Amino acid sequence: MIPEKFRKRINEDLVMIWGRQQYSWKSLNKGFVNSSLVAFNENNEPLMVCKFYPEDEIYIAEERRDRENSAYNFMANRNLMGLISPSSFTVPDDEYIAYFFVEGTELHLTEIDDEVKTFIERTLKKLHDSRNQSKERNNPPLPKEVTEYYEMLLQRFSSSEHNYPQELLVEFEGLIKEQACLLEKYSDHLTFVHGDLVPPNIIVDKSVEFPPGNREPVVFIDWEFYRPELSFFDYVYFNYYAGVHKLPIYLEVEKEVEDFYVRLVDVLERLWRFGYEIKHKKPFKTDDSI
């Protein structure tokens, strides 16, 4: 159930926005690095997601929350909120983020066809292109920010009491060094990525028809790994987990960068799964909550 210290404040926000007094709350038991609650109205219609961030020694809760909040702020400034990302609203506390419930079907539970693939590709293009225009950002992303992010993760993995496998750490360190050449060669593709494009984080809604060019019926949720990177990361990470879910969809990526990011995503996933199994004392299994 929702923590008591947040209940009164959240309910006040809901009353201010919707003018209703009573809401019921249900846990959203999905995701491995966050926890969420959904507010329902008297007709049992979902209205809002209230998202909390459990602590993690590698992916620090405060950092994840700040990244997600930064993503929503950027979307709001570019009039993309509600189109690419959920519509978030300001809350007075730093310990959670709230956004309007996104109607639709998770990608791995919907029918996959060429139209869905086109929706995803167009949404990613709009996402990456809008951020790649440095003149519209006060602080455009820099190659060193990408490197610093991965070096930070390597340091945390290396110093962890969980004793991550040395061969994975060595492989990860080598990939960080190798990426430097790609960051220079493909600097035009340096942008801000979603960073966690697993199929359950892609919501598809084909039930509503929108005017051509107005919006695509695809919204990305869970922006806590939003960060500077080459845009290719999102494509390869998506392909990796589309394969895990056995979905008949694949986003094309230039071979040189695909080969690199396949290896990077793979080592990151192996490190993450090792930590998951240590923390939860059970084997990692892919299911619909991934």
Rosetta blueprint (number, residue, H / E / L):
1 M L
2 I L
3 P L
4 E H
5 K H
6 F H
7 R H
8 K H
9 R H
10 I H
11 N H
12 E H
13 D H
14 L H
15 V H
16 M H
17 I H
18 W H
19 G L
20 R L
21 Q L
22 Q L
23 Y L
24 S E
25 W E
26 K E
27 S E
28 L E
29 N L
30 K L
31 G L
32 F L
33 V L
34 N L
35 S E
36 S E
37 L E
38 V E
39 A E
40 F E
41 N L
42 E L
43 N L
44 N L
45 E L
46 P E
47 L E
48 M E
49 V E
50 C E
51 K E
52 F E
53 Y L
54 P L
55 E L
56 D L
57 E L
58 I L
59 Y L
60 I L
61 A H
62 E H
63 E H
64 R H
65 R H
66 D H
67 R H
68 E H
69 N H
70 S H
71 A H
72 Y H
73 N H
74 F H
75 M H
76 A H
77 N H
78 R L
79 N L
80 L L
81 M E
82 G L
83 L L
84 I L
85 S E
86 P L
87 S L
88 S E
89 F E
90 T L
91 V L
92 P L
93 D L
94 D L
95 E L
96 Y E
97 I E
98 A E
99 Y E
100 F E
101 F L
102 V L
103 E L
104 G L
105 T E
106 E E
107 L H
108 H H
109 L H
110 T L
111 E L
112 I L
113 D L
114 D H
115 E H
116 V H
117 K H
118 T H
119 F H
120 I H
121 E H
122 R H
123 T H
124 L H
125 K H
126 K H
127 L H
128 H H
129 D H
130 S H
131 R H
132 N L
133 Q L
134 S H
135 K H
136 E H
137 R L
138 N L
139 N L
140 P L
141 P L
142 L L
143 P H
144 K H
145 E H
146 V H
147 T H
148 E H
149 Y H
150 Y H
151 E H
152 M H
153 L H
154 L H
155 Q H
156 R H
157 F H
158 S H
159 S H
160 S L
161 E L
162 H L
163 N L
164 Y L
165 P L
166 Q H
167 E H
168 L H
169 L H
170 V H
171 E H
172 F H
173 E H
174 G H
175 L H
176 I H
177 K H
178 E H
179 Q H
180 A H
181 C H
182 L H
183 L H
184 E H
185 K H
186 Y L
187 S H
188 D H
189 H H
190 L E
191 T E
192 F E
193 V E
194 H L
195 G L
196 D L
197 L L
198 V L
199 P H
200 P H
201 N H
202 I E
203 I E
204 V E
205 D L
206 K L
207 S L
208 V L
209 E L
210 F L
211 P L
212 P L
213 G L
214 N L
215 R L
216 E L
217 P L
218 V E
219 V E
220 F E
221 I L
222 D L
223 W L
224 E L
225 F L
226 Y L
227 R E
228 P E
229 E E
230 L E
231 S L
232 F H
233 F H
234 D H
235 Y H
236 V H
237 Y H
238 F H
239 N H
240 Y H
241 Y H
242 A H
243 G H
244 V H
245 H L
246 K L
247 L L
248 P L
249 I L
250 Y L
251 L L
252 E L
253 V L
254 E L
255 K H
256 E H
257 V H
258 E H
259 D H
260 F H
261 Y H
262 V H
263 R H
264 L H
265 V H
266 D H
267 V H
268 L H
269 E H
270 R H
271 L H
272 W H
273 R H
274 F H
275 G H
276 Y H
277 E H
278 I H
279 K H
280 H H
281 K L
282 K L
283 P L
284 F L
285 K L
286 T L
287 D L
288 D L
289 S L
290 I L
